[in-house]
Amino acid sequence: MSDYIAHNINIIRQNLPDNVQLVCVSKYYPVEAIRQAYDAGERNFGESRLQELKQKAAVLPPDIKWHFIGHLQRNKVRDVVGLAYLIHSVDSLRLIEAIERVAAEKNIVQKCLLEIHIAQEQTKSGFTPHEFAELIRTTDFSHFSHVEICGLMGMASNTDNQEQIRQDFSLLKSLATLSGLKTLSMGMSDDYRIAIEQGSTMVRIGSAIFED
Ligand SMILES: *Cc1c(COP(=O)(O)O)cnc(C)c1O
């Protein structure tokens, strides 16, 4: 069997400072591919669909930390809470409240990131920077004793313009600094080096790992 996955992971590791966590984005890739990354030492994997996450988690080792990175509908919260180590894509107060209710029933604390819309295009979800500022001004997060807001997640504009991407990440970093949140999930296969330069603590990388 070809070992390009382990090879790709080694290349990425050489580019990651010690304080940056790699999340291998395994959505759309088969269980065998995940197992190769696991055998290369990776334990953090990202999925964006509940059904796929459930199917993979059922057959893969229990020490994997699953990251939920896709849009999360409130009717899926019950299944995702507890199964996901970290939910990256929390994009409304109602969703936080729904996660709080389910996590309280399950008697766990669910780690979450707030997704912020930093890209130029309109298609991506998340709080706008303005909505985020309002949210932290008006919400007492200590009321949510079963939700731990660890940080922020964002995706840069879908462009070749490196300067635009740098600006997007810089904005997200400044929001994290302002709010005192530590985890900063930003950077994908094509832009993770810029994200790290701008202060990312967690990169979500799929194709650069799982494509030959
Ligand atoms: C698919 C996906 C990634 C990984 O993208 P690549 O370009 O394959 O590295 C990262 N973050 C999110 C939210 C994704 O949906």
The ligand as a MOL file (V3000), in Angstrom:
LIG
                    3D

  0  0  0     0  0            999 V3000
M  V30 BEGIN CTAB
M  V30 COUNTS 15 15 0 0 0
M  V30 BEGIN ATOM
M  V30 1 C -13.2260 20.6410 4.2810 0
M  V30 2 C -12.8810 21.5980 5.3470 0
M  V30 3 C -11.5390 21.8300 5.7130 0
M  V30 4 C -10.3630 21.1910 5.0020 0
M  V30 5 O -10.1910 21.7280 3.7250 0
M  V30 6 P -8.9110 21.3200 2.8320 0
M  V30 7 O -8.8400 22.4100 1.8390 0
M  V30 8 O -9.2420 19.9820 2.2550 0
M  V30 9 O -7.7320 21.2930 3.7360 0
M  V30 10 C -11.3050 22.6930 6.7640 0
M  V30 11 N -12.3080 23.3200 7.4140 0
M  V30 12 C -13.6030 23.1150 7.0950 0
M  V30 13 C -14.6620 23.8270 7.8750 0
M  V30 14 C -13.9290 22.2640 6.0520 0
M  V30 15 O -15.2210 22.0850 5.7290 0
M  V30 END ATOM
M  V30 BEGIN BOND
M  V30 1 1 1 2
M  V30 2 1 2 3
M  V30 3 2 2 14
M  V30 4 1 3 4
M  V30 5 2 3 10
M  V30 6 1 4 5
M  V30 7 1 5 6
M  V30 8 2 6 7
M  V30 9 1 6 8
M  V30 10 1 6 9
M  V30 11 1 10 11
M  V30 12 2 11 12
M  V30 13 1 12 13
M  V30 14 1 12 14
M  V30 15 1 14 15
M  V30 END BOND
M  V30 END CTAB
M  END
